[in-house]
Amino acid sequence: IKCQALLCGHYSDITCVAVSRAYSIIVSASLDGSCIIWDLNRLTYVRQLLTKDSAVIQHVAINHETGDIVTASGSVIKVWTINGELIISKQTSSTITSMILTMGPEWMEEMNLIISGHKDGSIKVWKCEETEHRNFTEYGKPLS
């Protein structure tokens, strides 16, 4: 293994990293509350997501079809454009412990899904509706 580049921009421990070859970006988040988009081809800084709070982003994912970036902090999921604009923010009922983006089964109208695991033991499947005012829809309720 040989280090190809050292990307500097965070001031604390890195909490998560996601990569999209389709959009040639790397997205990294840190304990300092920053979330940075990097150019994968040039290995350079592109921009920082302006989170407007100091919440630590624990999870980040990139939609390989749209370039949208999904972040999770505590119990909040946010969707951003590749240009760093906040599209939607959703407060969930429990702290998010894991998150992934995936393609859903054919029977679901919205194929791009956000799946989140939560501290309360639930797994939630979300779709982000493509409307003028985007909205999150939760497919399942936690099992009791």
C-alpha positions in Angstrom: 0.0 0.0 0.0 1.4 3.4 -1.0 -0.1 6.8 0.1 -1.1 8.7 -3.0 -2.2 12.0 -1.4 -2.8 13.6 2.0 -6.0 15.6 2.1 -6.1 18.3 4.8 -9.0 20.4 5.9 -10.5 18.9 9.1 -9.3 19.9 12.5 -10.2 16.8 14.4 -10.7 13.0 14.0 -12.4 11.8 10.8 -15.7 10.1 11.6 -16.7 8.8 8.1 -15.7 8.8 4.5 -17.7 8.0 1.3 -16.6 7.9 -2.3 -18.4 8.1 -5.6 -16.5 7.2 -8.8 -19.6 8.2 -10.8 -19.3 11.8 -9.6 -15.5 11.7 -8.9 -15.9 12.9 -5.3 -14.9 11.9 -1.8 -16.9 13.2 1.1 -15.4 13.2 4.6 -16.8 14.3 8.0 -15.0 15.0 11.3 -15.6 15.5 15.0 -15.1 19.2 14.4 -18.5 19.2 12.7 -17.1 19.8 9.2 -18.1 17.8 6.1 -15.9 18.3 3.1 -16.3 17.4 -0.6 -13.0 16.5 -2.3 -12.2 16.0 -6.0 -11.4 12.4 -6.5 -9.4 12.9 -9.7 -7.3 15.9 -8.6 -7.3 14.9 -4.9 -8.1 18.5 -3.9 -10.6 20.4 -1.8 -13.9 21.4 -3.5 -16.2 22.8 -0.9 -17.5 22.3 2.7 -21.2 21.6 3.5 -22.4 24.4 5.6 -24.2 22.6 8.4 -25.1 25.7 10.5 -24.7 23.7 13.7 -21.9 22.0 15.4 -23.4 18.5 15.3 -20.9 15.8 14.5 -21.8 13.9 11.3 -21.4 10.2 12.1 -22.5 8.8 8.7 -22.2 10.0 5.1 -23.3 8.4 1.8 -23.4 9.5 -1.8 -26.2 8.7 -4.3 -24.3 7.4 -7.3 -27.2 8.3 -9.6 -27.9 11.9 -8.6 -24.7 12.9 -6.7 -26.8 13.9 -3.7 -25.0 13.5 -0.4 -26.8 12.1 2.7 -25.5 12.8 6.2 -26.6 11.6 9.6 -26.0 13.4 12.9 -27.6 12.1 16.1 -31.2 11.5 15.0 -31.2 13.8 12.0 -30.8 12.8 8.3 -30.0 15.5 5.8 -29.8 15.4 2.0 -27.5 17.8 0.2 -26.9 18.5 -3.5 -23.4 17.8 -4.9 -23.1 21.6 -4.9 -23.5 21.7 -1.1 -27.1 23.0 -0.9 -29.3 21.6 1.8 -32.3 19.9 0.2 -34.1 18.5 3.2 -33.6 17.7 6.9 -35.5 15.0 8.7 -35.6 14.5 12.5 -36.0 10.8 13.3 -37.3 9.2 16.5 -34.0 7.7 17.6 -30.2 8.1 17.3 -28.9 6.8 14.0 -26.2 4.2 14.5 -25.7 3.2 10.8 -26.9 4.3 7.4 -26.6 3.3 3.7 -28.1 4.2 0.3 -29.3 1.5 -2.0 -31.6 0.7 -4.8 -35.0 -0.7 -3.7 -37.0 -3.5 -5.2 -38.9 -2.9 -8.4 -42.3 -2.7 -6.6 -41.3 0.5 -4.8 -42.0 3.7 -6.7 -38.8 5.4 -5.5 -35.8 3.2 -6.3 -33.2 5.2 -4.3 -33.6 4.4 -0.6 -32.0 5.5 2.6 -31.8 2.7 5.1 -31.0 3.7 8.7 -30.2 1.6 11.8 -31.2 3.2 15.1 -30.2 3.0 18.8 -33.6 1.7 19.7 -33.1 -1.4 17.6 -35.2 -0.3 14.6 -34.2 -0.2 10.9 -36.0 2.4 8.9 -36.4 2.5 5.1 -36.8 6.0 3.7 -37.5 7.4 0.3 -36.9 11.0 -0.6 -39.8 12.1 -2.8 -38.8 14.2 -5.9 -41.4 17.0 -5.5 -41.1 20.7 -5.4 -40.8 20.4 -1.6 -39.0 17.1 -1.0 -40.4 14.9 1.7 -39.2 11.8 3.5 -41.5 8.8 3.7 -40.9 6.0 6.1 -41.8 2.6 4.8 -41.9 0.6 8.1 -42.5 1.3 11.7 -40.2 -0.1 14.4 -41.2 -3.5 15.8 -42.1 -3.4 19.4 
